[in-house]
Amino acid sequence: MKKDIHPGYQQTNITCACGNTVVTGSTKKDIKIEICSQCHPFFTGKQKLVDTAGRIERFKQKYATFNTKKQA
């Protein structure tokens, strides 16, 4: 490998929104994530609604008048 062209590789903490913390190596320092293997529905087997940036509310507002227009 060439010298002085690669970013520094250091020990970092990855912190999930659920509070789970994983220590690993990365070129970034202190990474924050929204969902991990401890709280993801695929790994836990529990149904969990993950609403990113209000997508469900926008969908409901967009199609709230759909049935009223169709009946008229």
C-alpha positions in Angstrom: 0.0 0.0 0.0 1.1 3.5 -0.7 1.9 5.8 2.3 -0.1 8.8 3.2 -3.0 8.3 0.8 -5.3 6.2 3.0 -7.6 7.6 5.7 -6.8 6.8 9.3 -8.3 3.6 10.6 -9.3 3.8 14.3 -11.5 2.2 16.9 -15.0 3.6 16.8 -18.4 3.1 18.6 -21.5 2.4 16.6 -24.6 3.5 18.6 -28.1 2.5 17.7 -31.3 4.5 18.6 -32.3 1.6 20.8 -29.2 2.1 23.0 -27.1 -0.9 21.7 -23.4 -0.1 21.2 -20.9 -2.0 19.1 -17.2 -1.3 19.1 -15.5 -1.8 15.8 -12.9 -0.3 13.5 -13.7 2.4 10.9 -12.3 5.5 9.2 -15.1 7.5 10.8 -15.5 8.4 14.5 -18.6 7.6 16.6 -21.3 6.4 14.1 -25.0 6.7 15.0 -27.6 4.5 13.3 -31.4 4.2 13.5 -31.8 0.4 13.6 -29.5 -2.5 14.4 -29.7 -6.3 14.7 -30.9 -6.0 18.3 -34.0 -4.1 17.4 -34.6 -5.0 13.7 -37.9 -6.9 13.2 -36.2 -9.6 11.0 -33.8 -10.6 13.8 -36.2 -10.1 16.8 -39.3 -11.6 15.2 -41.5 -8.8 16.5 -43.5 -6.5 14.3 -42.2 -2.9 14.6 -43.3 0.1 12.6 -40.4 2.1 11.3 -41.5 5.5 10.2 -38.7 7.4 8.4 -39.3 11.2 8.2 -43.1 11.0 8.4 -43.7 8.9 5.3 -46.8 7.3 6.7 -48.4 10.7 7.6 -47.6 12.1 4.1 -49.2 9.0 2.5 -52.3 9.4 4.6 -52.6 13.1 3.8 -52.1 12.4 0.1 -54.8 9.8 -0.2 -57.2 11.1 2.5 -59.5 12.6 -0.2 -59.2 9.6 -2.6 -62.5 7.9 -1.5 -64.4 11.2 -1.3 -63.6 12.1 -4.9 -64.4 8.6 -6.1 -67.8 8.6 -4.5 -68.8 12.0 -5.9 
